[in-house]
Amino acid sequence: MNIIIIVFIMLTFISRIIVINANIHVPLLALGTILIVGTQCLYIAVFSYRLVYRQGYTLKSAFKMEDTVVKKLLILTLPILLASAVEQIIISFDRNFASNFGPEAVSALAYATRALIAISGTFITSVLIFTYPKIAEFSVIKNTSQMKKAISESIVAMCLFTIPVIAAVAMFSHPVASLLFRRGAFNVETIAVTSQLLFIYVFALFGHGLIQLITRAFIVIGNFKIPILSAVFTVVMNIIINILLTPVIGITGFALAKSISTLLGFAILLLLLRRKLGGLFLKKTIESLSKITAASVIMAFGAYFIYQYVLPFNAMLALVVAALVGMMIYGVLLLILRIHEVDYLISTAFGYIRKRAEDRRNL
């Protein structure tokens, strides 16, 4: 997918230099998007067919809407779709509402949201890939105790990535916004607004990642109503807080409303899951989260000190060096603080990699 994206970006750039056709770069990007989706579908189809064929099965068309498996699949999919749709609904509402503050506000909001989505896709999705199968595995074999332990460890594993990212982005919101977006018509004033939004928006990352995780935990135990109601609650709260805050504090009200509503949604989901399953080792979880938070704050200040030292030479170099030093500081602190869930995440990740390697060997 990324190779195709890079190729078509390069083709678009070349077409604008050569000027074969003044508007050819627009359909080129659209064509690249179609090829990306088509290539992914083809890869999955071929890989799945080979896997099924090697296991000795045959494929035939048997899709029936009245099939109980199909019905169950649609029911299982609905909460996840709604949980994902919440993010897009909030983004659409914010953009429409932000138009009252002028085009600069809409641009700043769009770029801050884009940065947040990129961060979310990088860290949250990666953690879910490793941790969710373990929760589902214990649910299938009806081992509630181990499932609760896996949920607790997955919460900490999610925070191992989101909390340091929150600390780093909060500390470097202005340099990051300037590095990513300062070009063309994106002026100093817009950069300042975008960095303010990013500073507040990033706190929603904590709630968003844990909502994704807990929603899946509810699904594996067969409870679909709570994630749906929670998704609706989050949207409603975001709209209400937006209406209350934006007339008072302006455009930053959008970011604050999203962060507050997302954190409230997570808190309610966690309380309901705890009531459903019983204790979730919260005391031990809070202890681990305290250590992660302390390590993240120290990391952010250490990285910022390095950034200020290197900044006179080159802004981009300063940000890269600060990021590398920050990761080293965070890694060392995690080892010193001896957080149990770090071992869990590493073992889960290596188990996932080993399984993937075995699947490829079987092919």
Secondary structure, DSSP 8 states (H G I E B T S, - for coil): -HHHHHHHHHHHHHHHHHTSSTTTHHHHHHHHHHHHHHHHHHHHHHHHHHHHHHTT--------TT-HHHHHHHHHHHHHHHHHHHHHHHHHHHHHHHGGG-HHHHHHHHHHHHHHHHHHHHHHHHHHHHHHHHHHHHHHTT-HHHHHHHHHHHHHHHHHHHHHHHHHHHHSHHHHHHHHH-STT--HHHHHHHHHHHHHHTTHHHHHHHHHHHHHHHHHTT--HHHHHHHHHHHHHHHHHHHHHHHHHTTHHHHHHHHHHHHHHHHHHHHHHHHHH----HHHHHHHHHHHHHHHHHHHHHHHHHHHHHTTT-HHHHHHHHHHHHHHHHHHHHHHHT-HHHHHHHHHHHHHHHHHHHHHHH-
